[in-house]
Amino acid sequence: MLASILALAVACGRASEEARVRDFLERTAAKAEKRDVESVTARLAEDYRDFEGRDKAATEALLRQSFQRSGIVIHLLGARIEADADSGRASVRAEVMLSSGAAEVFRRLVPYAGECFRFSLELRKTPAGDWQAESAAWESVSLTDLFPESAVILKKLFPD
């Protein structure tokens, strides 16, 4: 009986950390949609590096340049999260669909209005308990290569 209770407590703790990581992803996407460069870069660790060697400052410059264009809409699709509360580390593979704000206006007329990307993130928890990205990589993904759960979400976003 005690073993069952302990196993349930461990499973609930893991689910809770995964929920916190998902919340980190959703909040980061919301800040990016609002072109809030400061809030997005605050979610990067001081020693952050991306797959092309950009540090936090270079990533901030990239974001500022990207956010100068038309509005951006971010749909978080599937996310596969492995979070370890004990080590304070998490690995994430998340898929997103990015589109311009203008394209979203025509979403009902055009069955698909965006480009999909798969992000691979390594996160760590700060002493305050928040998550920060210490590394990131991303690649464009075709519709046929999306996670099955991402395809389901896209179908809900674009029913026909």
Wavefront OBJ file of the C-alpha trace (Angstrom):
o trace
v 0.000 0.000 0.000
v 2.752 2.455 0.939
v 4.559 1.649 -2.324
v 1.408 2.495 -4.290
v 1.038 5.822 -2.505
v 4.707 6.675 -3.116
v 4.465 5.728 -6.789
v 1.374 7.917 -7.173
v 3.102 10.833 -5.426
v 6.126 10.516 -7.741
v 3.883 10.322 -10.819
v 1.899 13.382 -9.692
v 5.103 15.320 -9.086
v 6.352 14.499 -12.575
v 3.061 15.508 -14.144
v 3.171 18.736 -12.170
v 6.674 19.564 -13.459
v 5.574 18.734 -17.001
v 2.609 21.081 -16.532
v 4.987 23.816 -15.354
v 7.182 23.315 -18.412
v 4.117 23.454 -20.675
v 3.098 26.681 -18.936
v 6.624 28.034 -19.598
v 6.183 27.222 -23.308
v 2.730 28.789 -23.523
v 3.769 31.965 -21.695
v 6.896 32.315 -23.810
v 4.834 31.968 -26.998
v 2.344 34.557 -25.718
v 5.165 37.015 -24.962
v 6.668 36.424 -28.424
v 3.288 37.105 -30.067
v 3.226 40.444 -28.249
v 6.767 41.142 -29.496
v 7.947 41.444 -25.897
v 11.653 40.872 -26.506
v 12.637 41.572 -22.900
v 10.239 38.974 -21.490
v 11.293 36.355 -24.027
v 15.015 36.874 -23.448
v 14.465 36.854 -19.668
v 13.496 33.205 -20.166
v 16.989 32.437 -21.500
v 19.772 31.445 -19.107
v 22.801 33.738 -18.957
v 24.929 30.984 -20.570
v 22.295 30.193 -23.236
v 23.440 29.013 -26.664
v 21.409 27.981 -29.683
v 22.321 25.460 -32.363
v 24.084 28.147 -34.393
v 26.153 29.378 -31.447
v 24.096 32.494 -30.685
v 24.286 33.595 -27.067
v 21.580 35.464 -25.175
v 22.561 38.880 -26.588
v 22.720 37.633 -30.185
v 19.353 35.908 -29.741
v 17.868 39.146 -28.422
v 19.142 40.947 -31.541
v 17.648 38.217 -33.752
v 14.290 38.567 -31.991
v 14.291 42.343 -32.343
v 14.973 41.986 -36.063
v 12.287 39.312 -36.495
v 9.689 41.274 -34.529
v 10.082 44.324 -36.797
v 8.130 42.503 -39.499
v 4.369 42.107 -39.437
v 2.648 40.567 -36.453
v 3.273 36.964 -35.570
v 0.816 34.317 -34.433
v 2.157 31.266 -32.639
v 0.153 28.079 -32.224
v 1.770 25.657 -29.801
v 1.085 22.213 -31.165
v 2.389 18.978 -29.639
v 5.024 19.020 -26.914
v 6.991 16.057 -25.626
v 8.393 16.913 -22.237
v 10.766 14.998 -20.019
v 11.080 16.922 -16.758
v 13.016 15.776 -13.704
v 12.067 17.681 -10.559
v 15.040 16.272 -8.635
v 17.691 17.515 -11.044
v 15.763 20.633 -12.052
v 16.270 19.837 -15.726
v 13.907 19.251 -18.630
v 14.203 18.245 -22.267
v 11.489 19.427 -24.605
v 10.575 18.763 -28.201
v 7.749 21.091 -29.145
v 6.110 21.830 -32.451
v 4.661 25.204 -33.322
v 2.959 26.748 -36.281
v 4.057 30.299 -37.012
v 2.097 32.631 -39.216
v 1.923 36.331 -39.792
v -0.942 38.260 -38.288
v -2.108 39.086 -41.803
v -2.280 35.409 -42.736
v -4.423 34.707 -39.683
v -7.060 37.124 -40.978
v -7.516 34.893 -44.022
v -7.407 31.656 -42.040
v -11.030 30.806 -42.813
v -10.445 31.238 -46.538
v -7.118 29.432 -46.737
v -7.012 25.949 -45.219
v -3.451 26.354 -43.952
v -1.742 29.640 -43.184
v 1.647 29.077 -41.605
v 4.902 27.222 -41.303
v 5.607 24.488 -38.774
v 8.771 24.179 -36.722
v 10.073 21.642 -34.235
v 12.011 23.103 -31.327
v 14.368 21.097 -29.132
v 15.015 22.803 -25.822
v 17.087 22.016 -22.782
v 15.707 23.770 -19.719
v 16.871 24.174 -16.165
v 15.144 25.444 -13.099
v 16.346 28.602 -11.429
v 16.722 28.825 -7.634
v 13.393 30.735 -7.655
v 11.722 27.710 -9.298
v 11.234 29.208 -12.762
v 12.340 27.467 -15.941
v 14.948 28.946 -18.271
v 16.241 27.719 -21.620
v 19.930 26.902 -21.689
v 19.938 25.696 -25.284
v 17.642 25.559 -28.279
v 17.568 24.184 -31.785
v 14.816 24.354 -34.364
v 13.995 23.135 -37.812
v 11.205 23.521 -40.296
v 8.893 20.501 -40.334
v 6.511 19.442 -43.089
v 2.908 18.619 -42.251
v 3.561 14.944 -42.912
v 6.441 14.884 -40.392
v 4.559 16.422 -37.460
v 3.999 14.485 -34.252
v 0.598 12.746 -34.429
v -0.645 14.909 -31.546
v 0.374 18.049 -33.456
v -1.623 16.939 -36.486
v -4.690 16.515 -34.271
v -4.282 20.054 -32.912
v -3.832 21.461 -36.430
v -7.002 19.699 -37.534
v -8.870 21.462 -34.717
v -7.368 24.823 -35.732
v -8.099 24.251 -39.432
v -11.108 21.894 -39.591
v -11.396 21.770 -43.367
l 1 2 3 4 5 6 7 8 9 10 11 12 13 14 15 16 17 18 19 20 21 22 23 24 25 26 27 28 29 30 31 32 33 34 35 36 37 38 39 40 41 42 43 44 45 46 47 48 49 50 51 52 53 54 55 56 57 58 59 60 61 62 63 64 65 66 67 68 69 70 71 72 73 74 75 76 77 78 79 80 81 82 83 84 85 86 87 88 89 90 91 92 93 94 95 96 97 98 99 100 101 102 103 104 105 106 107 108 109 110 111 112 113 114 115 116 117 118 119 120 121 122 123 124 125 126 127 128 129 130 131 132 133 134 135 136 137 138 139 140 141 142 143 144 145 146 147 148 149 150 151 152 153 154 155 156 157 158 159 160
